[in-house]
């Protein structure tokens, strides 16, 4: 209606040779402002769930009060409310080193207790959530839900009973491995290929996760592991924080088109990672060039990489020369998934607090989700589409996995 009125005004002005009372520039600005308002309104009307936010490990390294605005990191309560974030999956991240030193289960328990304490200390702001229904109930109360997913199955150790144990602790997805092969399966980052996919124990873990009601997360696993999981799982699976390999050829950490199609056939969802190197080949190339330069510079200066002078130089050089991706590129990845798999199989998995300072322009923290919604609106996504991307697709998988146990 607004566009039609604008054209009528132009026609009348030209017919009467009078100056038009509607300034085209101002009209466009009003349209843009209106669309921004609509994006912000949708961000707060719809539940937004994000598949992966690394707050617990961030707090393990540096404790902060995230019930107020923080200077550090990408998540806190204030910015979450500004951005409309309602159900960030707290990543119970277990570094691969604990697969060698032991203690992975203890670290997981410590991080889980940290999330529990956050909800206990600030019941007017945060609440635990073990199901979609609990997220909805918390949303209606204005609370930010804190569901949990475990990044790296190392804490299961070699005891299948620990799958049930972590379900009881509130874990609702498990990323089968992380940066190295573990007792469950091979990692996309590890060329050892210990198992050529799933280990015999890993096959039992997949079956037990189906039985207990924990979502299987295929982020970080090798391609062969992925296809074996898809053949074995009786439930849909998620990729909690992965993007499309189509845009970053050769990056196995992302998913190929065929893998995304298989994921969709199983009813699953890929949740797009916001890290620039996940999104854009140019970001990867610039990161590689920066790494080479910084290694050479440190050597020339006779410094250790941990030297404060080296760290300061590296930060400044990186911020000046790294090729940051854009919110538009995140939307490109969503477009790509929709094109090959359909609107029902894509969601959001930012990896906030987990990808360092590689986040794209305009998506720097949890207050920025409306900017992505605005980009989707500009591309013609309907409100129903956006609602699916924000939470409905993931909730569908979550409900399917938590339903009656398999036989």
MOTAKA-V588327 format. One record per residue. N is the residue number from 1. OMEGA is omega in radians with two decimals (999 if undefined). Layout:
BEGIN
n	omega
N	OMEGA
N	OMEGA
END
This chain:
BEGIN
n	omega
1	-3.11
2	3.14
3	3.11
4	3.13
5	-3.14
6	-3.13
7	3.08
8	-3.14
9	3.12
10	-3.13
11	-3.12
12	-3.14
13	-3.12
14	-3.13
15	-3.05
16	-3.13
17	3.09
18	3.10
19	-3.09
20	-3.14
21	3.11
22	3.12
23	-3.11
24	-3.13
25	3.13
26	3.13
27	3.14
28	3.12
29	3.12
30	3.10
31	-3.13
32	3.13
33	3.14
34	3.14
35	3.07
36	3.10
37	3.14
38	3.12
39	3.13
40	3.12
41	3.13
42	3.14
43	-3.13
44	3.08
45	3.14
46	2.94
47	2.99
48	3.02
49	3.12
50	-3.00
51	-3.02
52	3.03
53	-2.98
54	-3.13
55	-3.05
56	-3.13
57	3.03
58	-3.13
59	3.07
60	-3.13
61	-3.12
62	-3.07
63	3.09
64	3.06
65	-3.09
66	3.02
67	3.07
68	3.12
69	-3.14
70	3.09
71	-3.07
72	3.03
73	-3.07
74	-3.14
75	2.85
76	-3.07
77	-3.06
78	-3.12
79	3.07
80	3.13
81	3.11
82	-3.09
83	-3.14
84	-3.14
85	-3.03
86	-3.06
87	3.06
88	3.06
89	3.09
90	-3.12
91	3.02
92	-2.99
93	3.14
94	3.12
95	-3.07
96	-3.11
97	-3.12
98	3.03
99	-3.13
100	-3.07
101	-3.00
102	3.09
103	-3.09
104	-3.13
105	-3.14
106	3.10
107	3.11
108	3.13
109	3.13
110	-3.13
111	3.07
112	3.12
113	3.10
114	3.11
115	3.11
116	-3.13
117	3.11
118	3.12
119	-3.13
120	-3.08
121	-3.07
122	-3.07
123	3.09
124	-3.08
125	-3.07
126	3.05
127	3.02
128	3.11
129	-3.12
130	-3.12
131	3.04
132	3.14
133	3.12
134	3.06
135	3.14
136	3.14
137	3.11
138	3.13
139	-3.14
140	3.08
141	-3.13
142	-3.12
143	3.01
144	3.14
145	3.12
146	2.99
147	-3.08
148	2.99
149	-3.10
150	-3.12
151	-3.09
152	3.14
153	-3.13
154	-3.13
155	3.04
156	-3.12
157	3.14
158	-3.08
159	-3.08
160	3.12
161	-3.14
162	3.03
163	3.09
164	-3.14
165	-3.10
166	3.00
167	3.10
168	3.13
169	3.09
170	3.13
171	-3.08
172	2.84
173	3.05
174	2.96
175	-2.89
176	3.05
177	3.09
178	-2.99
179	-3.14
180	3.01
181	3.06
182	-3.09
183	-3.08
184	-3.01
185	3.10
186	3.13
187	3.08
188	-3.11
189	-3.04
190	-3.13
191	-3.12
192	-3.11
193	-3.08
194	-3.03
195	-2.97
196	-3.13
197	3.08
198	2.96
199	3.03
200	3.10
201	3.13
202	3.08
203	3.09
204	3.11
205	3.12
206	3.14
207	-3.11
208	3.08
209	3.02
210	-3.07
211	-3.06
212	-3.12
213	3.07
214	3.12
215	3.05
216	3.12
217	-3.08
218	2.98
219	3.06
220	-3.07
221	3.12
222	3.13
223	-3.13
224	3.08
225	-3.14
226	-3.07
227	3.08
228	3.07
229	-3.11
230	3.13
231	-3.01
232	-3.02
233	3.06
234	-3.12
235	3.01
236	-3.11
237	3.09
238	2.82
239	-2.91
240	-3.13
241	3.11
242	3.09
243	-2.99
244	3.12
245	3.13
246	-3.08
247	-3.13
248	-3.05
249	3.10
250	-3.13
251	-3.02
252	3.12
253	3.03
254	-3.08
255	3.08
256	3.11
257	-3.13
258	3.12
259	3.12
260	3.09
261	3.13
262	3.09
263	-3.13
264	3.12
265	3.11
266	-3.12
267	-3.02
268	-3.06
269	2.95
270	-3.12
271	-2.91
272	3.09
273	-3.09
274	-3.11
275	-3.06
276	-3.10
277	3.02
278	-2.98
279	-2.83
280	3.13
281	3.12
282	3.08
283	3.11
284	3.14
285	-3.13
286	3.11
287	3.12
288	3.13
289	3.11
290	3.13
291	-3.14
292	3.14
293	-3.07
294	3.08
295	3.12
296	-3.12
297	-3.14
298	3.13
299	3.13
300	-3.11
301	-3.11
302	-3.09
303	2.95
304	3.13
305	-3.11
306	3.14
307	-3.14
308	3.12
309	3.13
310	-3.13
311	-3.14
312	3.13
313	-3.12
314	3.14
315	-3.11
316	-3.12
317	3.13
318	-3.09
319	-3.13
320	-2.94
321	-3.13
322	-3.14
323	-3.13
324	3.07
325	-3.04
326	3.06
327	3.10
328	-3.13
329	3.04
330	3.11
331	3.06
332	3.12
333	3.08
334	3.08
335	-3.07
336	3.10
337	-3.14
338	-3.12
339	-3.02
340	-3.06
341	-3.13
342	-3.06
343	-3.06
344	-2.96
345	3.13
346	3.12
347	-3.05
348	3.10
349	-2.87
350	-2.95
351	3.02
352	-3.08
353	-3.12
354	-3.11
355	3.08
356	-3.08
357	-3.12
358	-3.10
359	-3.07
360	3.02
361	3.07
362	3.05
363	-3.01
364	3.10
365	-2.99
366	3.05
367	-2.94
368	3.13
369	3.12
370	3.12
371	3.08
372	3.10
373	3.08
374	3.13
375	3.12
376	3.08
377	3.13
378	-3.12
379	3.05
380	3.07
381	3.13
382	3.07
383	3.11
384	3.09
385	-3.08
386	3.10
387	3.09
388	-3.13
389	-3.08
390	-3.10
391	-2.97
392	3.14
393	3.14
394	3.11
395	3.12
396	3.11
397	-3.12
398	3.14
399	3.14
400	-3.11
401	-3.09
402	-3.12
403	-2.99
404	-3.13
405	3.07
406	-3.13
407	999
END
